[in-house]
Amino acid sequence: MAAVPLSILDLAPVPSGAGASETLQRVTDLARLGDRLGYARIWFAEHHGMPGIASAAPEVLIAHVAAATERIRVGAGGVMLPNHVPLQVAERFHTLEALYPDRIDLGIGRAPGTDPLTSRALRAFDASRFPQQLAELRGLSAGTLPVDHPFHAVKVVPDDVALPPIWILGSSGASARFAGQEGLGYAFATHFSPAPAAPALATYRTHFEPSERFPKPHAILAVSAVVAETQEHAEHLAATLDLARVRLDRGEHAPLPSPEEALAYDYAPHEQALVRKYRKLQIIGTPEAVRAAIEARVDETGADEVMVTSLIHDHAERLRAYEL
């Protein structure tokens, strides 16, 4: 098969025994590594109120990492649009595009990325208004809102750049048709969603309408992978994912447990079943095994690019996984 680009999804995971500040101070390590190794892009997610995830402000991380790298594209994966006023998103990403021309991506999602109470604290909009919010964002950026729109005369500054390429994030296929019809990029989250990706990507391509930024469709497949020199070591590192998933299912947003913590945990039968189900979404093994698994998913879905997230407790082991 033809090689597809690899990219990085950095959730800025906070490992047990460390703080969120330490995690944030280390994000440039992975970004610089990706820049050197030839990864196509690195995206930061938006999550709120989760002690185990430090990426609450992806725009800040984008600016920080873009300044520390030379080639790799840097973006949001994504901005959860219901949490924001469209004008502010337009201003922030116009600013980023002006500072780092042709290196910024704007991935957009409709989920709040947090719990209901924190969502209320964010004054989040109803997710059903997502299409209207996106239309307002794009119209403000391009200065094309209708004359009868209340914000028709509003100017986005910097006004001599456009929004970066927009990607719609999906985890169930519901957004695939919309992304295609709007002529946008599409990214599907197989790293946490059990929904099959192939039908969503097919729907996206079937309904795709070319645009200036996307003359042809471009679909990214996000995968979760744990890579090590041996299968045994990869399985050891992946134990972290098991306990993290169980805690998340209980509504606990704790820091990422170490493999030793996870292996010492006494899993109840229903938790063992949850772990087995979640493990099916993961790619775990040696570089050769992981490459074969990724290639199989690309063959199945027709993805144009694969974005890898690797939730490994130890910082050095996580960097090594991306090298492998």
C-alpha positions as CSV (number, residue, x, y, z in Angstrom):
1,M,0.0,0.0,0.0
2,A,1.1,3.6,-0.5
3,A,2.5,5.2,2.6
4,V,0.1,7.5,4.4
5,P,1.2,10.5,6.6
6,L,1.4,10.0,10.4
7,S,0.4,12.7,12.8
8,I,0.1,13.2,16.5
9,L,-2.8,13.8,18.8
10,D,-1.5,15.0,22.1
11,L,-4.1,14.9,24.9
12,A,-1.4,16.3,27.3
13,P,-2.0,13.4,29.7
14,V,-1.0,14.0,33.3
15,P,0.7,10.9,34.8
16,S,0.3,10.0,38.5
17,G,3.1,11.4,40.5
18,A,3.4,14.5,38.4
19,G,1.4,17.7,38.0
20,A,-0.3,19.4,35.1
21,S,2.3,22.1,35.0
22,E,5.0,19.6,34.5
23,T,3.0,18.0,31.7
24,L,2.6,21.3,29.9
25,Q,6.2,22.1,30.2
26,R,7.0,18.9,28.4
27,V,4.6,19.3,25.4
28,T,7.4,20.7,23.3
29,D,9.4,17.5,23.7
30,L,6.9,15.5,21.7
31,A,6.3,18.3,19.2
32,R,10.0,18.7,18.5
33,L,10.4,15.0,18.1
34,G,7.5,14.9,15.7
35,D,8.9,17.8,13.8
36,R,12.3,16.0,13.5
37,L,10.9,12.6,12.5
38,G,8.5,13.9,9.8
39,Y,5.1,13.7,11.4
40,A,2.7,15.8,9.4
41,R,0.9,17.6,12.2
42,I,0.3,17.7,16.0
43,W,-3.1,18.5,17.4
44,F,-4.1,19.4,21.0
45,A,-7.6,18.5,22.3
46,E,-9.8,20.7,24.4
47,H,-10.9,19.1,27.7
48,H,-12.1,20.9,30.9
49,G,-12.2,19.9,34.5
50,M,-10.2,16.7,34.1
51,P,-7.1,16.4,36.3
52,G,-5.7,13.7,34.0
53,I,-5.7,15.9,30.9
54,A,-3.9,19.2,30.9
55,S,-5.0,20.6,27.5
56,A,-7.8,22.9,28.6
57,A,-6.6,25.8,26.3
58,P,-5.4,24.3,23.0
59,E,-4.9,27.8,21.4
60,V,-2.2,28.6,24.0
61,L,-0.5,25.2,23.4
62,I,-0.6,25.7,19.6
63,A,1.1,29.1,19.9
64,H,3.7,27.7,22.4
65,V,4.5,24.6,20.2
66,A,4.5,26.4,16.9
67,A,7.1,28.7,18.2
68,A,9.3,25.8,19.3
69,T,9.1,23.9,16.0
70,E,9.9,24.6,12.4
71,R,7.9,22.5,9.9
72,I,5.2,20.4,11.6
73,R,1.6,21.7,11.3
74,V,0.1,22.6,14.7
75,G,-3.6,22.7,15.5
76,A,-6.6,22.0,17.6
77,G,-8.1,18.6,17.7
78,G,-10.2,20.3,18.5
79,V,-11.9,23.5,19.6
80,M,-15.3,22.5,21.1
81,L,-17.3,25.1,19.4
82,P,-20.3,25.1,21.7
83,N,-18.0,26.3,24.5
84,H,-17.0,29.5,22.6
85,V,-18.3,32.6,20.9
86,P,-17.5,32.3,17.2
87,L,-15.9,35.7,17.0
88,Q,-13.3,34.8,19.6
89,V,-12.4,31.6,17.8
90,A,-12.0,33.6,14.5
91,E,-9.8,36.2,16.2
92,R,-7.6,33.6,17.9
93,F,-7.1,31.5,14.8
94,H,-6.6,34.5,12.5
95,T,-3.9,35.6,15.0
96,L,-2.3,32.1,15.0
97,E,-2.4,32.0,11.2
98,A,-0.7,35.5,11.0
99,L,2.0,34.4,13.4
100,Y,2.6,31.0,11.8
101,P,1.5,31.1,8.2
102,D,0.4,27.9,6.6
103,R,1.2,25.8,9.7
104,I,-2.0,26.0,11.7
105,D,-5.1,23.7,11.6
106,L,-8.5,24.3,13.2
107,G,-10.2,21.1,14.1
108,I,-13.8,21.7,15.4
109,G,-16.1,19.5,17.5
110,R,-19.6,19.8,18.8
111,A,-19.2,18.0,22.1
112,P,-18.5,20.1,25.2
113,G,-15.4,18.0,26.2
114,T,-16.4,18.0,29.8
115,D,-19.1,17.1,32.4
116,P,-22.5,18.9,32.5
117,L,-21.6,21.1,35.5
118,T,-18.3,22.3,34.0
119,S,-20.2,22.9,30.7
120,R,-22.6,25.1,32.6
121,A,-19.7,27.0,34.0
122,L,-18.4,27.6,30.5
123,R,-21.8,29.0,29.5
124,A,-21.7,26.5,26.6
125,F,-24.2,26.8,23.8
126,D,-26.7,24.1,22.9
127,A,-24.8,21.7,20.6
128,S,-27.8,21.7,18.3
129,R,-26.7,25.2,17.2
130,F,-23.4,23.8,16.0
131,P,-24.1,24.4,12.2
132,Q,-25.2,27.9,12.9
133,Q,-22.2,28.6,15.0
134,L,-19.8,27.2,12.4
135,A,-21.6,29.3,9.7
136,E,-21.1,32.4,11.8
137,L,-17.5,31.6,12.4
138,R,-16.8,31.2,8.7
139,G,-18.9,34.2,7.8
140,L,-17.2,36.5,10.3
141,S,-13.8,35.3,9.1
142,A,-14.5,35.9,5.4
143,G,-16.7,39.0,5.9
144,T,-19.5,37.2,4.1
145,L,-22.3,37.4,6.6
146,P,-25.6,38.5,5.0
147,V,-26.5,42.2,5.2
148,D,-29.4,41.4,7.5
149,H,-27.2,39.5,9.9
150,P,-26.7,41.4,13.2
151,F,-22.9,40.9,13.0
152,H,-22.6,41.8,9.3
153,A,-20.4,44.9,10.1
154,V,-18.1,43.1,12.6
155,K,-14.5,42.9,11.5
156,V,-12.1,40.1,12.5
157,V,-8.6,41.3,13.1
158,P,-6.0,40.4,11.9
159,D,-8.0,41.1,8.7
160,D,-5.3,40.2,6.2
161,V,-5.3,36.4,6.8
162,A,-8.0,33.7,6.5
163,L,-9.0,31.0,8.9
164,P,-6.7,28.0,8.8
165,P,-8.1,24.8,7.2
166,I,-11.1,23.6,9.2
167,W,-11.5,19.9,10.1
168,I,-14.8,18.5,11.5
169,L,-14.2,15.9,14.2
170,G,-16.5,12.9,14.4
171,S,-16.9,9.8,16.6
172,S,-20.1,8.3,15.3
173,G,-20.4,9.3,11.6
174,A,-23.1,11.9,12.3
175,S,-20.9,14.8,11.1
176,A,-19.5,13.0,8.0
177,R,-22.1,14.2,5.6
178,F,-21.9,17.7,7.0
179,A,-18.1,17.9,6.7
180,G,-18.3,16.6,3.1
181,Q,-21.1,19.0,2.0
182,E,-19.2,21.9,3.5
183,G,-16.0,21.0,1.7
184,L,-14.0,20.6,5.0
185,G,-11.5,18.1,6.3
186,Y,-12.8,15.2,8.4
187,A,-11.2,13.4,11.3
188,F,-12.7,10.2,12.9
189,A,-11.9,9.3,16.5
190,T,-11.4,5.5,16.5
191,H,-9.1,6.0,19.5
192,F,-12.1,6.1,21.8
193,S,-15.2,5.4,19.6
194,P,-16.4,1.8,19.0
195,A,-18.4,3.0,16.0
196,P,-17.0,1.7,12.7
197,A,-15.0,4.3,10.8
198,A,-15.4,3.0,7.3
199,P,-19.1,3.9,6.7
200,A,-18.4,7.4,8.1
201,L,-15.4,8.0,5.8
202,A,-17.4,6.6,2.8
203,T,-20.3,9.0,3.6
204,Y,-17.8,11.9,3.8
205,R,-16.3,11.1,0.4
206,T,-19.7,10.5,-1.2
207,H,-21.0,13.9,-0.2
208,F,-17.8,15.9,-0.6
209,E,-18.0,19.2,-2.4
210,P,-14.6,20.7,-3.3
211,S,-13.6,24.0,-1.6
212,E,-10.7,26.4,-1.8
213,R,-8.9,24.8,1.2
214,F,-9.9,21.3,0.3
215,P,-10.0,20.7,-3.5
216,K,-10.4,17.0,-2.7
217,P,-11.5,15.1,0.4
218,H,-9.0,14.5,3.2
219,A,-9.9,12.1,6.0
220,I,-7.9,11.5,9.1
221,L,-8.2,8.3,11.2
222,A,-7.3,8.9,14.8
223,V,-5.9,5.7,16.5
224,S,-4.6,4.8,20.0
225,A,-1.3,2.9,19.9
226,V,1.2,1.7,22.4
227,V,4.5,0.7,20.8
228,A,7.6,-0.9,22.4
229,E,10.5,-3.0,21.3
230,T,8.8,-6.2,22.4
231,Q,5.1,-7.3,22.6
232,E,5.6,-8.1,26.3
233,H,6.8,-4.6,27.1
234,A,4.0,-3.0,25.0
235,E,1.5,-5.0,27.0
236,H,3.0,-3.9,30.2
237,L,2.8,-0.2,29.2
238,A,-0.8,-0.7,28.0
239,A,-1.9,-1.8,31.4
240,T,-2.2,2.0,32.1
241,L,-5.1,2.1,29.6
242,D,-7.1,-0.6,31.4
243,L,-7.3,1.2,34.8
244,A,-7.7,4.6,33.2
245,R,-10.7,3.3,31.3
246,V,-12.3,1.8,34.4
247,R,-11.9,5.0,36.3
248,L,-13.3,7.0,33.5
249,D,-16.3,4.7,33.4
250,R,-16.9,5.5,37.0
251,G,-16.7,9.2,36.3
252,E,-13.3,9.6,37.9
253,H,-11.0,11.9,36.0
254,A,-7.8,11.0,37.8
255,P,-4.2,11.3,36.6
256,L,-2.9,8.6,34.3
257,P,-2.0,5.5,36.4
258,S,1.3,3.8,36.1
259,P,1.4,0.2,34.7
260,E,2.4,-0.9,38.3
261,E,-0.8,0.7,39.7
262,A,-2.9,-0.9,37.0
263,L,-1.4,-4.3,37.4
264,A,-1.9,-4.2,41.2
265,Y,-5.6,-3.2,40.9
266,D,-8.2,-5.9,41.6
267,Y,-10.6,-5.7,38.6
268,A,-14.2,-6.8,39.3
269,P,-15.8,-9.1,36.6
270,H,-17.7,-6.3,35.0
271,E,-14.6,-4.2,34.9
272,Q,-12.7,-7.0,33.2
273,A,-15.4,-7.1,30.6
274,L,-15.1,-3.3,30.1
275,V,-11.3,-3.6,29.7
276,R,-11.7,-6.4,27.1
277,K,-14.1,-4.2,25.1
278,Y,-11.9,-1.2,25.3
279,R,-8.7,-3.2,24.4
280,K,-10.3,-3.9,21.0
281,L,-9.9,-0.2,20.1
282,Q,-6.2,-0.2,20.9
283,I,-3.2,-1.1,18.8
284,I,-0.5,-2.6,21.1
285,G,2.7,-4.3,20.1
286,T,6.0,-4.1,18.3
287,P,6.7,-1.6,15.5
288,E,6.1,-4.3,12.9
289,A,2.8,-5.4,14.5
290,V,1.6,-1.8,15.0
291,R,2.5,-0.9,11.4
292,A,0.5,-3.9,10.1
293,A,-2.5,-3.0,12.2
294,I,-2.5,0.6,11.1
295,E,-2.1,-0.4,7.5
296,A,-5.1,-2.8,7.8
297,R,-7.2,0.0,9.2
298,V,-6.2,2.3,6.4
299,D,-7.1,-0.4,3.8
300,E,-10.4,-0.9,5.5
301,T,-11.4,2.8,5.7
302,G,-9.4,4.5,2.9
303,A,-8.1,7.1,5.3
304,D,-5.7,9.7,3.9
305,E,-3.8,10.1,7.1
306,V,-3.4,8.4,10.5
307,M,-3.2,10.5,13.7
308,V,-1.7,8.6,16.7
309,T,-2.4,9.2,20.4
310,S,-0.3,7.2,22.8
311,L,-1.3,7.3,26.5
312,I,1.8,6.0,28.2
313,H,2.6,6.9,31.8
314,D,6.3,7.4,31.5
315,H,7.4,10.5,29.5
316,A,10.5,8.9,28.0
317,E,8.6,5.7,27.1
318,R,5.9,7.8,25.4
319,L,8.5,9.6,23.3
320,R,10.1,6.3,22.4
321,A,6.8,5.0,21.3
322,Y,6.4,7.8,18.8
323,E,10.0,7.1,17.6
324,L,9.1,3.5,17.0
